[in-house]
Amino acid sequence: MIDKVSKLPFFVKVSIFLVGLVFLFGILYIAQSIIVPIVFAVIIAIVLHPVVNFIVRMKINRVVAIKFTYY
């Protein structure tokens, strides 16, 4: 299988690569309404994690600490 791929002409390899790149960006564009909120949620979780840990070290329940941090 590898021999068949390596024997392809350069312009075919470039064409396959460009078509794959277009499909990748197309999928990312379509999934943007799902990906962007997930990325923001992850960033917020990373930023607030030290605050929650600080409150938990003060002997407060973790769920209460999370609720307190978000409000």
DSSP file (Angstrom, degrees, kcal/mol; ACC not computed):
  #  RESIDUE AA STRUCTURE BP1 BP2  ACC     N-H-->O    O-->H-N    N-H-->O    O-->H-N    TCO  KAPPA ALPHA  PHI   PSI    X-CA   Y-CA   Z-CA
    1    1 A M     >        0   0    0      0, 0.0     4,-1.7     0, 0.0     5,-0.2   0.000 360.0 360.0 360.0 -41.3    0.0    0.0    0.0
    2    2 A I  H  >  +     0   0    0      1,-0.2     4,-2.4     2,-0.2     5,-0.2   0.872 360.0  56.8 -65.9 -35.2    2.8    2.4    0.8
    3    3 A D  H  > S+     0   0    0      1,-0.2     4,-1.1     2,-0.2    -1,-0.2   0.874 105.2  51.7 -63.6 -36.4    4.5    1.7   -2.5
    4    4 A K  H  4 S+     0   0    0      1,-0.2     4,-0.3     2,-0.2    -1,-0.2   0.896 111.7  46.4 -67.6 -39.5    1.3    2.8   -4.4
    5    5 A V  H >< S+     0   0    0     -4,-1.7     3,-1.2     1,-0.2    -2,-0.2   0.904 111.4  50.6 -69.8 -40.9    1.1    6.1   -2.5
    6    6 A S  H 3< S+     0   0    0     -4,-2.4    -1,-0.2     1,-0.2    -2,-0.2   0.716 105.3  58.3 -72.4 -18.1    4.7    6.9   -2.9
    7    7 A K  T 3< S+     0   0    0     -4,-1.1    -1,-0.2    -5,-0.2    -2,-0.2   0.523  81.1 109.1 -88.0  -5.2    4.5    6.2   -6.7
    8    8 A L  S <  S-     0   0    0     -3,-1.2    -3,-0.0    -4,-0.3     5,-0.0  -0.421  80.0-102.8 -68.3 145.9    1.8    8.8   -7.2
    9    9 A P    >>  -     0   0    0      0, 0.0     4,-1.8     0, 0.0     3,-0.6  -0.260  30.1-110.9 -64.8 158.4    2.9   12.0   -9.0
   10   10 A F  H 3> S+     0   0    0      1,-0.2     4,-2.5     2,-0.2     5,-0.2   0.884 115.8  55.5 -59.6 -42.1    3.5   15.1   -7.0
   11   11 A F  H 3> S+     0   0    0      1,-0.2     4,-1.9     2,-0.2    -1,-0.2   0.813 106.9  51.4 -66.1 -28.1    0.5   17.0   -8.3
   12   12 A V  H <> S+     0   0    0     -3,-0.6     4,-2.5     2,-0.2    -1,-0.2   0.908 110.0  48.8 -71.9 -42.1   -1.8   14.1   -7.2
   13   13 A K  H  X S+     0   0    0     -4,-1.8     4,-2.3     1,-0.2    -2,-0.2   0.916 112.9  47.7 -61.9 -43.0   -0.4   14.2   -3.7
   14   14 A V  H  X S+     0   0    0     -4,-2.5     4,-2.6     2,-0.2    -1,-0.2   0.896 111.3  51.2 -65.5 -40.0   -0.8   17.9   -3.5
   15   15 A S  H  X S+     0   0    0     -4,-1.9     4,-2.5     2,-0.2     5,-0.2   0.919 110.6  47.9 -63.5 -44.3   -4.4   17.7   -4.8
   16   16 A I  H  X S+     0   0    0     -4,-2.5     4,-2.2     1,-0.2    -1,-0.2   0.913 112.6  49.8 -62.8 -41.9   -5.3   15.1   -2.2
   17   17 A F  H  X S+     0   0    0     -4,-2.3     4,-2.2    -5,-0.2    -2,-0.2   0.921 111.9  47.2 -62.3 -44.8   -3.7   17.2    0.5
   18   18 A L  H  X S+     0   0    0     -4,-2.6     4,-2.4     2,-0.2    -2,-0.2   0.889 111.0  50.7 -67.2 -39.5   -5.6   20.3   -0.5
   19   19 A V  H  X S+     0   0    0     -4,-2.5     4,-2.3     2,-0.2    -1,-0.2   0.916 111.6  48.9 -63.6 -41.7   -8.9   18.5   -0.8
   20   20 A G  H  X S+     0   0    0     -4,-2.2     4,-2.3    -5,-0.2    -2,-0.2   0.887 110.2  51.2 -63.2 -38.9   -8.3   17.1    2.7
   21   21 A L  H  X S+     0   0    0     -4,-2.2     4,-2.4     2,-0.2    -2,-0.2   0.899 109.4  49.9 -64.7 -41.4   -7.5   20.6    4.0
   22   22 A V  H  X S+     0   0    0     -4,-2.4     4,-2.2     1,-0.2    -2,-0.2   0.913 111.6  48.8 -63.8 -42.6  -10.7   22.0    2.5
   23   23 A F  H  X S+     0   0    0     -4,-2.3     4,-2.6     2,-0.2    -2,-0.2   0.903 109.8  52.4 -63.4 -41.1  -12.7   19.3    4.1
   24   24 A L  H  X S+     0   0    0     -4,-2.3     4,-2.4     1,-0.2    -2,-0.2   0.941 112.5  43.6 -60.6 -48.3  -11.0   19.8    7.5
   25   25 A F  H  X S+     0   0    0     -4,-2.4     4,-2.2     1,-0.2    -1,-0.2   0.850 112.2  54.4 -68.1 -32.4  -11.8   23.6    7.4
   26   26 A G  H  X S+     0   0    0     -4,-2.2     4,-2.2    -5,-0.2    -2,-0.2   0.921 109.8  46.3 -64.3 -43.5  -15.3   22.9    6.2
   27   27 A I  H  X S+     0   0    0     -4,-2.6     4,-2.5     1,-0.2    -2,-0.2   0.904 112.4  50.5 -65.8 -41.1  -16.0   20.5    9.1
   28   28 A L  H  < S+     0   0    0     -4,-2.4     4,-0.3    -5,-0.2    -1,-0.2   0.884 110.1  50.6 -63.9 -37.6  -14.5   23.0   11.6
   29   29 A Y  H >< S+     0   0    0     -4,-2.2     3,-0.8     1,-0.2     4,-0.3   0.916 112.9  45.3 -65.6 -42.6  -16.7   25.8   10.1
   30   30 A I  H >< S+     0   0    0     -4,-2.2     3,-0.6     1,-0.2    -2,-0.2   0.894 116.5  45.4 -66.9 -39.5  -19.8   23.6   10.5
   31   31 A A  T >X S+     0   0    0     -4,-2.5     4,-2.7     1,-0.2     3,-1.6   0.358  82.3 102.9 -86.7   6.2  -18.9   22.5   14.0
   32   32 A Q  H <> S+     0   0    0     -3,-0.8     4,-2.0    -4,-0.3    -1,-0.2   0.838  73.7  59.4 -60.1 -34.7  -17.9   26.0   15.1
   33   33 A S  H <4 S+     0   0    0     -3,-0.6    -1,-0.3    -4,-0.3    -2,-0.1   0.675 115.5  36.5 -70.6 -14.5  -21.2   26.4   17.1
   34   34 A I  H <> S+     0   0    0     -3,-1.6     4,-1.2     2,-0.1    -2,-0.2   0.785 117.0  49.6 -99.6 -39.7  -20.2   23.4   19.2
   35   35 A I  H  X S+     0   0    0     -4,-2.7     4,-2.4    -7,-0.2     5,-0.2   0.895 104.0  56.7 -71.5 -42.0  -16.5   23.9   19.4
   36   36 A V  H  X S+     0   0    0     -4,-2.0     4,-2.3     1,-0.2     5,-0.2   0.922 107.9  45.8 -62.6 -47.7  -16.4   27.6   20.5
   37   37 A P  H  > S+     0   0    0      0, 0.0     4,-2.4     0, 0.0    -1,-0.2   0.883 112.8  51.9 -63.4 -34.6  -18.6   27.1   23.7
   38   38 A I  H  X S+     0   0    0     -4,-1.2     4,-2.2     2,-0.2    -2,-0.2   0.914 109.5  49.2 -66.0 -41.1  -16.6   24.1   24.7
   39   39 A V  H  X S+     0   0    0     -4,-2.4     4,-2.2     1,-0.2    -1,-0.2   0.922 112.4  47.5 -63.9 -43.8  -13.3   25.9   24.3
   40   40 A F  H  X S+     0   0    0     -4,-2.3     4,-2.6     1,-0.2    -1,-0.2   0.894 110.6  52.4 -64.6 -39.2  -14.6   28.8   26.4
   41   41 A A  H  X S+     0   0    0     -4,-2.4     4,-2.4     1,-0.2    -1,-0.2   0.899 109.9  48.8 -62.6 -40.6  -15.9   26.4   29.1
   42   42 A V  H  X S+     0   0    0     -4,-2.2     4,-2.3     2,-0.2    -2,-0.2   0.912 111.3  49.5 -66.0 -41.9  -12.5   24.8   29.3
   43   43 A I  H  X S+     0   0    0     -4,-2.2     4,-2.2     2,-0.2    -2,-0.2   0.927 112.2  47.6 -63.1 -44.6  -10.8   28.1   29.6
   44   44 A I  H  X S+     0   0    0     -4,-2.6     4,-2.3     1,-0.2    -2,-0.2   0.905 111.4  51.3 -63.1 -41.4  -13.2   29.2   32.4
   45   45 A A  H  X S+     0   0    0     -4,-2.4     4,-1.1     1,-0.2    -1,-0.2   0.897 110.8  48.4 -63.0 -40.3  -12.7   25.9   34.2
   46   46 A I  H  < S+     0   0    0     -4,-2.3    -1,-0.2     1,-0.2    -2,-0.2   0.894 113.3  47.3 -67.3 -39.2   -8.9   26.2   34.1
   47   47 A V  H  < S+     0   0    0     -4,-2.2     4,-0.4     1,-0.2    -2,-0.2   0.878 116.3  42.9 -70.7 -37.3   -9.0   29.8   35.4
   48   48 A L  H  X S+     0   0    0     -4,-2.3     4,-2.1     1,-0.2     3,-0.2   0.585  90.2  87.9 -87.2  -9.9  -11.5   29.1   38.2
   49   49 A H  H  X S+     0   0    0     -4,-1.1     4,-2.5     1,-0.2     5,-0.2   0.902  87.1  50.1 -58.4 -44.7   -9.8   25.8   39.4
   50   50 A P  H  > S+     0   0    0      0, 0.0     4,-2.1     0, 0.0    -1,-0.2   0.873 109.5  52.6 -62.8 -34.0   -7.4   27.5   41.8
   51   51 A V  H  > S+     0   0    0     -4,-0.4     4,-2.1    -3,-0.2    -2,-0.2   0.927 110.1  47.5 -65.7 -44.3  -10.2   29.5   43.4
   52   52 A V  H  X S+     0   0    0     -4,-2.1     4,-2.5     1,-0.2    -1,-0.2   0.922 111.3  51.0 -62.8 -44.0  -12.2   26.4   44.0
   53   53 A N  H  X S+     0   0    0     -4,-2.5     4,-2.1     1,-0.2    -1,-0.2   0.886 108.7  52.2 -61.8 -38.1   -9.2   24.6   45.5
   54   54 A F  H  X S+     0   0    0     -4,-2.1     4,-0.7     2,-0.2    -1,-0.2   0.925 111.1  46.3 -62.8 -44.3   -8.6   27.6   47.8
   55   55 A I  H ><>S+     0   0    0     -4,-2.1     5,-0.9     1,-0.2     3,-0.7   0.876 110.8  52.8 -66.8 -37.6  -12.1   27.5   49.1
   56   56 A V  H ><5S+     0   0    0     -4,-2.5     3,-1.6     1,-0.2     4,-0.3   0.874 103.1  57.8 -66.1 -36.6  -12.0   23.7   49.5
   57   57 A R  H 3<5S+     0   0    0     -4,-2.1    -1,-0.2     1,-0.3    -2,-0.2   0.721  95.4  65.6 -65.4 -19.3   -8.8   24.1   51.6
   58   58 A M  T <<5S-     0   0    0     -4,-0.7    -1,-0.3    -3,-0.7    -2,-0.2   0.165 125.8-102.2 -86.8  18.6  -10.9   26.3   53.9
   59   59 A K  T < 5S+     0   0    0     -3,-1.6     2,-0.4     1,-0.2    -3,-0.2   0.837  77.1 138.8  67.0  37.9  -12.9   23.2   54.8
   60   60 A I      < -     0   0    0     -5,-0.9    -1,-0.2    -4,-0.3    -2,-0.1  -0.910  62.8 -95.2-110.8 142.4  -15.9   24.0   52.6
   61   61 A N     >  -     0   0    0     -2,-0.4     4,-2.4     1,-0.1     5,-0.2  -0.192  30.2-126.1 -54.5 142.8  -17.7   21.3   50.5
   62   62 A R  H  > S+     0   0    0      1,-0.2     4,-2.4     2,-0.2     5,-0.2   0.884 109.0  50.8 -62.5 -41.2  -16.4   21.1   46.9
   63   63 A V  H  > S+     0   0    0      1,-0.2     4,-2.5     2,-0.2    -1,-0.2   0.915 112.2  47.3 -63.5 -42.5  -19.9   21.5   45.4
   64   64 A V  H  > S+     0   0    0      1,-0.2     4,-2.8     2,-0.2    -2,-0.2   0.894 110.9  52.5 -65.2 -39.1  -20.6   24.5   47.5
   65   65 A A  H  X S+     0   0    0     -4,-2.4     4,-2.2     2,-0.2    -2,-0.2   0.901 109.9  48.2 -63.7 -40.9  -17.2   25.9   46.5
   66   66 A I  H  X S+     0   0    0     -4,-2.4     4,-2.2     2,-0.2    -2,-0.2   0.939 113.2  47.0 -64.8 -46.7  -18.0   25.5   42.9
   67   67 A K  H  X S+     0   0    0     -4,-2.5     4,-1.5     1,-0.2    -2,-0.2   0.920 113.2  49.4 -60.3 -43.8  -21.4   27.1   43.2
   68   68 A F  H  < S+     0   0    0     -4,-2.8    -1,-0.2     1,-0.2    -2,-0.2   0.880 110.6  50.8 -63.9 -38.0  -19.9   30.0   45.2
   69   69 A T  H  < S+     0   0    0     -4,-2.2    -1,-0.2     1,-0.2    -2,-0.2   0.889 110.1  48.3 -68.4 -39.6  -17.2   30.5   42.6
   70   70 A Y  H  <        0   0    0     -4,-2.2    -1,-0.2     1,-0.2    -2,-0.2   0.751 360.0 360.0 -75.7 -22.8  -19.6   30.6   39.7
   71   71 A Y     <        0   0    0     -4,-1.5    -1,-0.2    -5,-0.2    -2,-0.2   0.431 360.0 360.0-101.6 360.0  -21.9   33.1   41.4
